[in-house]
Amino acid sequence: MRCPSPFPVCSDNYNQTPNVWQNCRLNKTRFSAPIQSLAAEKIREAPHILDSLQYTLGVIKETLRMNPATITIREGQPTFNLKINGEDKPWPTDGFDLFDSSITIHHDPANFVDPLKFIPERFSALEGDRLHPARNIWRGFQLGPRKCIGQELAVVVLKLVLVFTVRNFDIEMAWEKRDKVRELQGLKVDRRTVEGAPMHVRMRNSGKE
């Protein structure tokens, strides 16, 4: 199955938190229509309907929080030093490449409450709520001049994929089964969608696979 690379991770999170998939199906639009009833024609007629799918956006952002799509690296400079908590002396960066680890930032409990839990609601929480993330702390596509220039299009594509997937299908990822086969072949495996995304896809209410 060829799909945007974060999608298999979304599906994997669904396997672990099936209530998220159900909430996506019930996600209301400004036209008071649940996702199941959205047809391609309706989206073509009113593409802005995708903007009202706030819970679906939360699922995408939470997926990218736990599995960031990109990182940034900058070259250290003689005039740029790092200040580390508990250290009196500055740390020079000249001669080093600085790696901005999004996944470390996203999994720090000082930045996100319950960082190992898949909680899409954190991105719709109001300011002051314990789940509400601090400004600029989410780096799913990174920030600054090196951020992903295609992030808006990527989010639209992911919304469309999720809208039409959750309407019609139940998905069960099959990484473990694929990995067992690869291990018998003597290959080292990891979760890379470039090699495909093994999954069982069933039409809803049909039982067919």
Summary of the structure (lengths in Angstrom):
residues: 209
radius of gyration: 20.0
end to end distance: 13.8
largest distance: 65.1
contacts: 507
relative contact order: 0.17
helix: 44%
strand: 11%
